[in-house]
Amino acid sequence: MLPRAADIVIIGAGAIGASIAYHLARRGARDVVVLEREMVGAGSTSKAAGGIRVQFGTRVEIEFSLRSIEFFKRFQDEMGVPCDYRQEGYLILLSDEADLARFRRQAALQQSLGADVRILSPDDARAIVPELNVDDVLAAAWGPMDGHASPNDVVQAYAARARERGVRILEGTAATAIELEGDRVTAVRTPEGRIETPLVVNAAGPQAPLIARMVGLEVPVDPRRRHIFVTDEFPGVRHPMPLVIDRKSGFYCRSEQRQVLMSAGDVGATTEFSAAVDWSMLGETVDKAVRRIPALEAARVRHAWAGLRPLTPDEHAILDWAPGLRGLYLAIGFCGHGFQHSPATGQVVAELLTGTPPSIDVADLAITRFQ
Ligand SMILES: Cc1cc2nc3c(=O)[nH]c(=O)nc-3n(C[C@H](O)[C@H](O)[C@H](O)COP(=O)(O)OP(=O)(O)OC[C@H]3O[C@@H](n4cnc5c(N)ncnc54)[C@H](O)[C@@H]3O)c2cc1C
């Protein structure tokens, strides 16, 4: 049943919204409602490849990664269930001098913040993934702390532990309007009725622009489609193969148990928020795969999915209060890293919303950088 009022209403129960709800509950906030138009995790979170890396180019994102990796390491103890977290590494292949210089600078920043990242020779890269074609590779950035986990296990655990602490997560319940009195948020409307609240969090992932427009706000979030293809069990590469990113083509792949998960790294056109598989992407994916790992020619693709990545113009998220309004917080635009940064995001946003200075400075993620 829809409550009449709540202290905080979160719109969206993906990794971001569910993590904020969990961390709010941990901080003692009980009167929290999460509205989810479908089911917990049904949006982009269920389409994510589960990758978790420390190899980012900005201080705030590296700090988010380190904080989140600590969480994934203790996940089972804290959340009571496993999430298939594996630190199998990210190996990023660099074929361009300017790109290599950039990755050297980033690695120095990552190391200065405590991350283990190394720049390797092509031969050293092949020692990690023997099947690689490194003819045109200058060097590789190797992150042994990097890895992956199951997005569905993680988001379901956030929701379950939040519910145990009193958070109400209403599935099949869409937010249809946000009511204002002057510049102040006063309520959220749904088809089942309205919930009075002074504080709304927009955590609607690719649909965040639609939520923002409910109060006349344009946010620079542009959902783009990306595909993942998964092969049959494939013994032609050494497992576990870390996540290999070919910077030249955008292709990436890694072991999924004894299968190979791969993506052309496509940035499809903005869609009408639908993410159907476009099978014509398979040819491009296979071409890129075979050029980098010739052995993959013998692999058979078993299935595929596509999802939306909520991109911002600079590919960094937005964590900020909505400008010109009181009571609307934006946790949006997480591009291709919303799953992995959900632990730190949940913690930091919960701190902010409960009046505690954030334990990671998120000023660089302010929406004003686009104005
Ligand atoms: C193919 C692919 C691979 C990816 N790989 C990775 C990866 O390896 N690592 C990584 O970290 N990230 C990855 N991502 C990105 C990641 O999926 C997103 O950044 C992340 O899931 C965003 O989480 P979110 O909670 O913001 O959005 P979502 O998971 O989309 O959650 C938003 C929720 O809001 C709900 N909603 C929308 N409108 C309303 C409304 N009006 N009322 C109520 N509810 C509403 C939706 O139903 C949805 O459940 C990948 C994405 C794709 C598509």
The ligand as a Gaussian input file, in Angstrom:
#p B3LYP/6-31G(d) Opt

LIG

0 1
 C       25.832000      -3.364000     -21.853000
 C       26.207000      -2.597000     -20.619000
 C       27.346000      -2.960000     -19.911000
 C       27.672000      -2.267000     -18.734000
 N       28.761000      -2.699000     -18.018000
 C       29.038000      -2.101000     -16.837000
 C       30.125000      -2.576000     -16.047000
 O       30.846000      -3.493000     -16.442000
 N       30.346000      -1.982000     -14.838000
 C       29.574000      -0.939000     -14.387000
 O       29.835000      -0.439000     -13.302000
 N       28.542000      -0.467000     -15.125000
 C       28.266000      -1.020000     -16.345000
 N       27.249000      -0.547000     -17.101000
 C       26.569000       0.681000     -16.671000
 C       25.568000       0.402000     -15.567000
 O       24.656000      -0.575000     -16.020000
 C       24.836000       1.692000     -15.191000
 O       25.735000       2.764000     -14.995000
 C       24.055000       1.476000     -13.884000
 O       23.302000       0.301000     -13.939000
 C       23.173000       2.651000     -13.608000
 O       22.432000       2.332000     -12.461000
 P       21.170000       3.190000     -12.090000
 O       20.651000       2.666000     -10.810000
 O       21.522000       4.638000     -12.202000
 O       20.155000       2.925000     -13.305000
 P       19.134000       1.685000     -13.535000
 O       19.725000       0.398000     -13.178000
 O       18.597000       1.851000     -14.916000
 O       18.001000       1.978000     -12.484000
 C       17.041000       3.015000     -12.684000
 C       15.694000       2.443000     -12.301000
 O       14.741000       3.498000     -12.349000
 C       13.515000       2.932000     -12.748000
 N       12.645000       4.021000     -13.225000
 C       12.779000       4.745000     -14.346000
 N       11.784000       5.643000     -14.433000
 C       11.001000       5.481000     -13.333000
 C        9.823000       6.111000     -12.857000
 N        9.214000       7.099000     -13.537000
 N        9.308000       5.705000     -11.681000
 C        9.900000       4.702000     -10.984000
 N       11.010000       4.056000     -11.402000
 C       11.560000       4.452000     -12.565000
 C       13.905000       1.940000     -13.825000
 O       12.914000       0.948000     -14.016000
 C       15.211000       1.375000     -13.265000
 O       15.014000       0.171000     -12.555000
 C       26.879000      -1.185000     -18.282000
 C       25.737000      -0.835000     -18.994000
 C       25.400000      -1.525000     -20.152000
 C       24.154000      -1.139000     -20.879000

